[in-house]
Amino acid sequence: MAVDEAYPPHQFLDPHGQPTGFDVDLFRAVAEAVGLRYVLEASPWPEIRQRLEAGDTDLNPGAMRTVGRERLLDFSTSIATLQYAVFVRNESTDHVLSDLEGKRILVNRSGYHDDLAHEEHFPVEIVPADGHEEALLRLAAGEADAAVLLHTQGLYFMRKHGLENVRSLGEPLHSVELRFVVPEGHDDLIALLNEGLARVRRDGTYDRLYDEWFGVLKPPGIPLTQVLWALGAALLAVLVIGGGSALWSRSLQREVKRRTQELFESDARLRATLAAAQDVGFVVTEAPGDEAEILEFSEGAERLFAFSREEVLGQRAGILRSRGDIERHGSSLGDKDPEGRRTREAQLMRKTGESFPAFVVSTRLPEDGEHGSRLLYVVIDLTERVRAQEERDRLRARVHRSETMQALGRLAGGVAHDFNNVLTVVMGAASELRGELGDRPHARRALEQILESGRSAADLVRQLLDFGRRGDLSPQPTTWNEAVASLEALLARLLPSPVRMEVRPVQGAWRFRMDPAQAKQVVMNLVLNARDAIEGPGRIEVKTENRLVDGRPVAVLVIRDDGRGMDEETVDHAFEPFFTTKEPEHGTGLGLATVHSIADAAGGWVEVESAIGDGTVFRVFVPRVEIRGA
């Protein structure tokens, strides 16, 4: 991993020359969460970018995405939302962004705004600097009219160098998403990084690191009451002395200007903090109830609801709630008690019409002369948490089913083994009798029935032994493609003419460890099961895939049919031994149980999706095995 040596507080070298910063510490936590091994190197950003585009380094832990960069690089999900600001010298007459047109602006060489300037042709003169720190120092020395850098970086460098002659315009330039960046085509690495990010957000590591690195850049702002008190006292003094001294007047003006600027910057820091809250939104309405007008809408709320601030200000609050939530909880997201406080889970609605789970804290704001009983809603997106809980429940059910199947397998294997010993004696004795019956046709027919029933019983014993995994197995590297190809002609003959089978093998199928005969048995059982589910014309799709599941490479067999499907109760029992919906003479109920047992023995699992009238999909997942020298 290549780290920018001069991009504090995100990436830089500590006094001992070791890489540090928020981005670096976050990457370390992500790597630990997914078991990723790495080596850190430090370089200037232009060199890192060249190496990333050439594929000579695997990762940088924090960069912004642009159209030009996306042609050669791939990016993770967001690791932080950052506010860019424009810094000028104190004597500058520039007060808003439009004042900078035609001015000389310092930006980081080969950095985000250097790229944007070339892509979008800004109406300013771009002055490249070797890093954001140099940009701010050169601005302070009078070498340009302004410098563009992260607001947090500006505060960091001003404190580090004691710069008192520069200030930010206050108005944020824009927000950007910081992301892990890798060379194009590293999909496996991006998947691992995104999985790790989700884990460190869920376990609180992300919040702890964010507070450690950016909390020190947020000195407490001056309370509004203190500022008003200072202004009131100063105004009273002016009135008492009837105009007083011009020197005092100028001093008062400077003090008011300084305190106002400090308050503005404190508010800007608060807004930047709220903007950085990825899964939290803040909404203010004029009163309780869905008909109340929306007065404020934070950047976090924009991300959660997919509405822009301009779209919702002045709209009724009910547009943020789903129909189901309104039906269950009435016409107000907030509470109606005198204190106006409430916490509950809700189903809210995005602009797209998609509903999402959220935890909502509502509280009544103090009344003032302009507004009445306003309500503040803090909205926390629970989508990832609900998805994680569903995944935990699914894994818990899979473990329970696996343990049950293992217990039944041991029982079935033991019974089959003992029964096989008895059956061997019966079949042996019957075979000996065959030569002694002579010309006794009725007895010979009865004996043939005994032998035929014995052979059927032997087949059942074999299935039981396979289910109990007591047969003679030779696990070795194989692929689903090989199993399907070896059976394709046979399966085509076993299907009735109105049923079509389509085979779609993946290129470069991943290998896994399993007895090849068992791999074929899995394919055979699932295809025949699909055949029996189709009444009349139909289609069976046999597909193989390579997938990453939770960052883990697995080989997947997919069998899809458009048959009658199964209801929820049947799906729940589908893998149980001897459970079948077929007539007694058409099935033993061991086919799917055997598939589950074989997959489980190989360290894999089976998933099924089905609904009445919509057909059925079985997916068999088996961990990939690496072949040395392959």
N, C-alpha and C positions, 0 to 999 in steps of 0.2 A: 504494500500500500504506500502510495506517494503522498506525503503531507506537505502543504504549503508552509514554508519556513517563516513567513511574515504575514499572517492573516489573523492577528489576534482580534477578539478572544476566541476565535473559532479554531484556527490552526496556527501554531507557531512553535518556536523552540524556547524551552525554559533556560534559566541561567546556566544549566549544566549541559546544554546542547541537545536535550531530549525532546521529542515531539510531544506537545500537549495542546490543550484547548477543548472547548465543548464538543466539536465534531469528532476529535480524536477519542475522547473519553466515551462518547456515545457509540462510536464504532467498536471500541473494545468491549463494551457491554453487549452489543449485538453479536459480535463474534463469539463471546463466551456463551450466549444463549443458544446459538445454533452449532457450536463446536467447530468454528472456522479457525484454521491456523493461518498466521500471517507474519510478515516481516515489514517493519516500518522503515521508510526512507524519507528524507526531507530534501526539498528542492524548491527553487522559485516557481511560481505558478506558470509562466510561459513554457518552461521546460516540462513541467508535469503535463500540461495540455498536449504538447507535441508527442510525449511518450504514450499518453492515453490514445490519441488518434492513430498512432502507429501500432498500437497493441503491445507496447514494450513494458507497460505496467498495468496491473489489474484493477486498481481502484484509487479514487480520491474520495475522502469522507465528507466533502461538502462543496457543491458547486451549483450554480443556477442554470436552468435549462433555457436555451434559446432555439429558434428555428435552425440557425446555422449549426449549432452544436449537435442537434438531434440527428443530423445527417451522418455523423460519425461515432456518436456516443449513445449509450443507453443510461437511463436514470431510474432511481428507485422512487418509491413514494416519498412524500415530503418528510423531512426530519425537523424542519422549523420554518415558521413564517417570519420574515425579517422586513424591517422598514428601512428603506434607503432615504437619506436626507441630503439636502444641499447645505454646505457650510460656506459662510462668507466671513470677511473680516468685520469687526465691530463698526468701523466707520463707513461700511458699504451702505449705499442708498437703496439697495435691492431689498424688497420686502416680500415679494411673491415670485413664483417660478417664472411668470411671464416677463419679469424684469431682466431675465438672464439671456434673452434672445440676442445673438451676435456676440456674446461675451466669451472669454477664454475659460474653459472648464477643465480642471484636472481630474483624470480618471485613472484607474489601475490599468497598466498596459496588458493587453490581451485578456482583460477581465470582462465582466458582464456588460458594463456600459460601453467599453471600447467596442465590443462585438455589436451591441445594439446601435451604436452610432454609425457603424459601417452598414448595417442592415437597413436602418430606417432613416438615415440622413437627417440627423437633428440639426436645427438652425443655430448651432453654436460652433465655436472652434474648440475641438478636442485637443487637450494637452496630455499625452500619456506620461504617467509616472511609474516608477518601479515600486509599486506597492501602495496601499492606502495610507500607511504612516508617512511615507515621503510626500504623498499628495497633500496631506494636511499641513505638514511642516513647510512645504513650498508655498502653500496658500498663506500661512502666517507670515512668511518672508516677503509677500507681495508679488510673487511670480505669476499669479493668475487672479481672475475675478472670483472664482468659486471652486469648490471641490465636491465631488459626489462620492459618498461612502456610507456604509451602514451607520445608523444612528448610534448603535451600541459601540461600534468601533470609534466613532468620533468622540464619544464620552471617554472611552478608554484612553485614547491617545492624548486628549486634552489634559486628563489627569496625570498621565505618565510624564508629559513634558511641561506641565504647568502653563499651558497656553491660555492666555487671558484675552487675546486680541481677536479670537474667532468665535463665531456663534453659528447655530443652525437657523435656517429660515423659519423653523417651527413647523411649517406645512410639509408633511411627508411627501417625498417625490412619488413613491409607489411602494407596494409590498411585493415581495418575491418569495418563492418557495426554495429552500435549500434542500439538496438531495444528494445521496450517494451517487457517484458517477463511475461507469465502467466502460471499456471499449465495446463497440457495437457487437451484438451477437452473443454476449455472455448472459443468456437468459437464465441458466441455472444459478449463477451467482446473484443476479437480481432477485430471483425467487427466494433464495436463502436470506438475503438482506432484508427483504420485505417481511418475511416471517419473523426474523429477529427483532425488527422494529416493533411489530405488533406485540411480541412477548414483553419487551422492556417497557412499552407503554402500559400494558396490563398490570405488570408487577410493581409499578411505581418508580422504577429506576430512572426513566426518562425525566419525570418531574423533579426527582432529587438532583440529577445532573444539571437541569436547567436552572434550578434555584442556586446551586453552587456557583455556576459560572456567570449568571446574569443578575443575580440578586445584588451583588456588590456594585453593579452599575446603576442601581436605582436608589439614590439617596432620598430620604423622605421629603416630599414636597411641603411647601408652606401651606398650612390650612387656610381655607378661604376666609374664615372668621378673623384670623390674624391679619390677613392682608387688609380686610375691610376696616378693622380696628386702627391699623396704621394710617390708612387713608383718612379715616374720620378724624383722628387726633391731629393729623397734619392740617386738614382743612380748618378745624376749629382754631388752631394756632394762627393761621393766616387771617381769619376773620377778626380775631381779637386784636391783632396788632395793626389791622386796617391796611394791609398791603405790605407792611414790614420791609425788611431788607431784601434787595434783589438777589443777594448772595444766598439767603435762606430759600428763596423761591426756586433758584436754580438747583440747589441741593435737594429740595423736595421733589422736583421734577425727575432728577436723576434717581432718587430713591424709589419713586413710584415706578419709573421705567424698569429699574432693576428687579423690584419685587414682582411686577407684572410679568416680566420675561421669565423669572424663576417659576412662577405659577404656571405659565404657558408650557414651559419645558417639563414641569412635573406632570401636567396633564398629558403631554405628548408621550412621556414615559409610560404612564398608565395605559394610554391607548395602544402603545406598542406591546405592552404586556398582555392586554386582552386579545390583541390580534394574534399573538403567538400561541394562544390556547387553541390547539387544533380541534378538539372535540367539544368545545364549550361555546355557546352563543348567549348573548345578552339582548333582551328585548324589553322596551319600556312602552307601556300603553297608558292612555289618559285615564283609564278607570278599569274596574273589573268587567268581565263579560266579553263575549265574542264580538259584540257590536262596537267595542271601544276602539278608538283610533290608535294606530301604532305611531309612537313619537320618536323612538330610537331603535336602531338595528345595527348591531356590531358586525365586524368583519367575520367573526366566528359564526354568527347567525347566517351571514351570507353563504358561508361554506356549507352549513348544515341544511339550509332550506333551499339553496340554489336560486334564491331571489337576490337581486341587487338591492342596496339600501334605497335607491331612488324609486324602485318598483313598489316597495311596501310602505314607505312613509305616507301617512294619511289614509292607508287602507284599514279595513276592519280586521281585528285580531283573529277572527274565526278562520281566515284563509290559511292559517298555519296548522290547523287541526284536521285530523282525518274524520271521516263520517263515523267510523266505529267508536272513536274516542268521544265524539259529541253524544252519540246514542247511549254510551255507558256512563258518562260523567256529567251530562247536562251542558248548559250553555256558557260555562266559564272554565277556562284553564286554571285560573287562580281560585283561592278560597274567598268566601264571603264573610268570614268572621271579623270581629272588630279589629284585630291585629293585622289581618290580611296575610298571614303566613301559612304556607302550605308546602308540603313536599309529597310528591307522588310520581309514579310511572305513568307515562302517557304514550299514545300513538299519534305522532305528529305527521305532517304531510309536506313533502317538498313541492317545488314549483312544477315538477314533472308529473305530479299525481302519485308518486311513490310514497307509501307510508313508512315510518321508521320508529323504532322504540326509543324513548328518551326519558331521562329523569329530570323533573322540573321542580325547581325551588322558586316559589313566588313570595314576594314581600311587598308591603305597602311603603311607598316613599313619603317623606314628610311633605305636607302641603306648603306651597309658597303663594306669592301673590299672583303668579301667572298660571299655575296649574293647580288642579284640585287633587283628588285622590288617585295619584298615579301608582301603577304597579310595575315592579321590576321582576322579570322572569329570567332565571339562570337555567339554560337548557343544556343538558349533557347528553351527547349522543351515546346510546347504549348498543348500537348495531354490532360493534366488534365484541362487546361483552356477551351479548345474547348469542352471537354466533359461536363464541368460545364455549359457552355453557352447553349449547346444543352439541358441539363436538365432544365435550367431556361426557355428556349423557350417551352419545352414540358409542364412544369408546368403552364406556362402562358396560353398556348392553352387549357389545361385542365380546368383552372379556367374560361376562357372565355366560353368554351362549357358548363360548369356546370351552370354558370349564365344564359346563353341562355336557357338551358333546364329548369331551375327553372322558368324563366319568361313564357316559353311556358306551363309549367306544371300548373302554376297558372291560365293561360288563359283557358287551356283545362279543368281543374277541375271546374272552374266557369261555363263554357258552359255546361259541362256534368251534373252538379248539376241542372241547370235550365232546361235542356233538359229532365232530369230524372223526374222532376215534371210534365212536359207536358206528357211524355210517360206513367206515372202512370195513368193519367186520361184516355188516349186513351185505354190502356190495360184493365182498369176497365170497361169502357163502352162497349168494345168489348166482354168481358166475360159475361156481363149482356144480351147482344143481343143474345148470343148463345142459351139461353133457350126460346127465343120468336120467333125464325124463323120458328119453326115447320117443316112441310114437304116442305121445299124450298131448294133443294140440291144446286142449283147454288149460292144462297146467303150464304149458310153454307160454301161452298168451298171458296168463297171470304172472309168470315169472318175468316176462318182458315188461309188463307194467311196473313190477317192482323195480327192475333195473332203470326204466325211464324215470320213475319217481326219484330213485336214488341219484341219478345224474342231475335232475332239477334241484334236489336238496344239496348236492355238491356245489352247484352254481350259487345257491343261496349262502352256503358256508363261505365260499370264496368272497362274496360281497361283504359278508359280516367280518371276515378277516381283514379285508381292505379297509372297511370302516373303522375297525379297531386297530389298524396299522400293524397287524401281526404277520402279514405276508412277507415274502422274500423281496426286499426292495433294494435297488441300486441307484441312489440319487446321484445325478451327474449334471453338468451344465447343459441346458437345452433352451429352446425358445418356443413360444406359442406358434410362431410361423411353421416350425418343423412339425409340431403335433397336428396342426390343421392341414398342412400339405399332405401328410401321410394318410389322412382320413378322408380327404375331399372326395375322391372317386367313390369310396364306399358309402359315404353319407348321401351322395347324390342318388345312389341306387335305393337307399332306404327311405327316401322322401317320396310321397305320392306326387303324381304328375302336376296337380294344381299348385304345389308349393315350390317356390323358387328359393334357392340359397345363393346369397351373394357373399363372396369372400373378399375382404379388404385388408391385406397384410400391411403392416407398417414397414417402411424401409429401415434397414439396420436395426432389426428387433433386438432388444436387450435380452441377455441370457439370465437364467435363474437356475437354482439347483432343485431338481426333482427327478424322480424315476420317470424316464420317457413314457413308459407304459401307463403310469398314473396321469401324466399330462394328457395323453390321448384319451384316457378314460374320462377326464374332466370335460374335454371337448365333446366326446360322444354323448355323455349323459346330458349335457346342457342342450345340445342340438336335438336329441330325441325328445327331451322334455318340451322344447319349443315346438317340435312337430306335433306332439300330442295335444298342444294347446290351440292348434289351428284347425278350424272346421271349414272345409272347402278351400278355395284359393287363398293363398297367403304368401308371406315373404319372411325368410329368416336371414338376418345379417350376422356374419361371423367376422369380427374385426379385432385386430391386435393394435396395441398402443404402447408407447413409452411415455411415462408420466413422472412428474415430481409431486409427491404427496407429503405435505409438511416438510419440504426440503429433502425428502427421501426418494431416490430413484426406484421405481417399481415397473415391472412388466405387467401389462393388463390384457386380459382376454374379455371381449365384449360379445355376448350373444343376445340379439334383439329379435323379437318376433312381434307380429301384428295380430296375435291370436286373441282369445276371449279375455285374457287378463285375470288377475286375482284380486279379491277384496282384501281389506286391511288385516282381517283375522287370519286368512290363509297365508298371507305374507309373513305374519308373525310366527307361524308354525312350519313354514316351508322347509326348514333344514332339520326338523326333528326326525329321528329315525322312525320308520314305519308309518309316518304320516303321509297320506296320499288322498287325492280327490278322484283317483281313477277307480275303475271297477277292480275287484279282487284279482281277477284273472289277467289284468293288464298292468299290474305294478306292485312292487313290494314296499314302496315308500323309502327305499334306501338310496335312490339315485342322487338326490340333492344333498342328503346327509353325507354321502361318500365324497361328493365334490367339496363340501365344507371341511370335512376331515382331512382330505388331501392338501387343500390350501393351507389349513392351519398347521399341518405338519411341516410345510415348507416355509413357515414364518409369515404367511400371508393371510388374506381374509376375502370374504365374498360379500358383495352388496347386491340388493335386488330392488328394482322399482317396478311397480305394477299398479294398474287400476282396471276395474271392470270396463271392458270395451276399448281399452287403450293399449293392449298388449303388455309385454313384459321385457325388462332388460336385466340380465345378469352380468355382473362385472367381477372377475376374479383377479385380485391383486397379489403379486408375488415379488418379494424384494429382488432387485437386480444383483447379480454376482459378477465381480470383476475377474476377468481371466488374464492372468499374467502372460505377457508376450503377445496378447491378442490385439 
